[in-house]
């Protein structure tokens, strides 16, 4: 755990206790910490658990942003135009 803290402190980044606990729970905490360090912004002063989880799954977040909702295709007429046609008849 000390080695993980040292890695981040050398970089000038503090780690929230929950984030440190999460990193320490990994199979290889030092490798995981190095991976996270390579992904975080150089201006990041405090590393949170939320930030780690976002960095672990960037693809999921991107997929959510690109989801398209498809509406059923109607007759091609717009509702307002259809109502106007009824009035004019």
C-alpha angles and dihedrals in degrees: 000000000000091000091054092050090048092052091055096040091053086057093047096247125130119213124220112233092245091052092049091049090051093049090047091053092062121102091245107020096181094053090045091049091051090050091051091047090054090054104042124090116262088232093057108118099176126034114213130194089242091056092050092052091050090051091049094056110029092145094060092054093049092049091054091054093052098049111126123205114215120207123207114264114248131196092293093252120114114238092239092051091049091052091048090052090054091051093049093051 
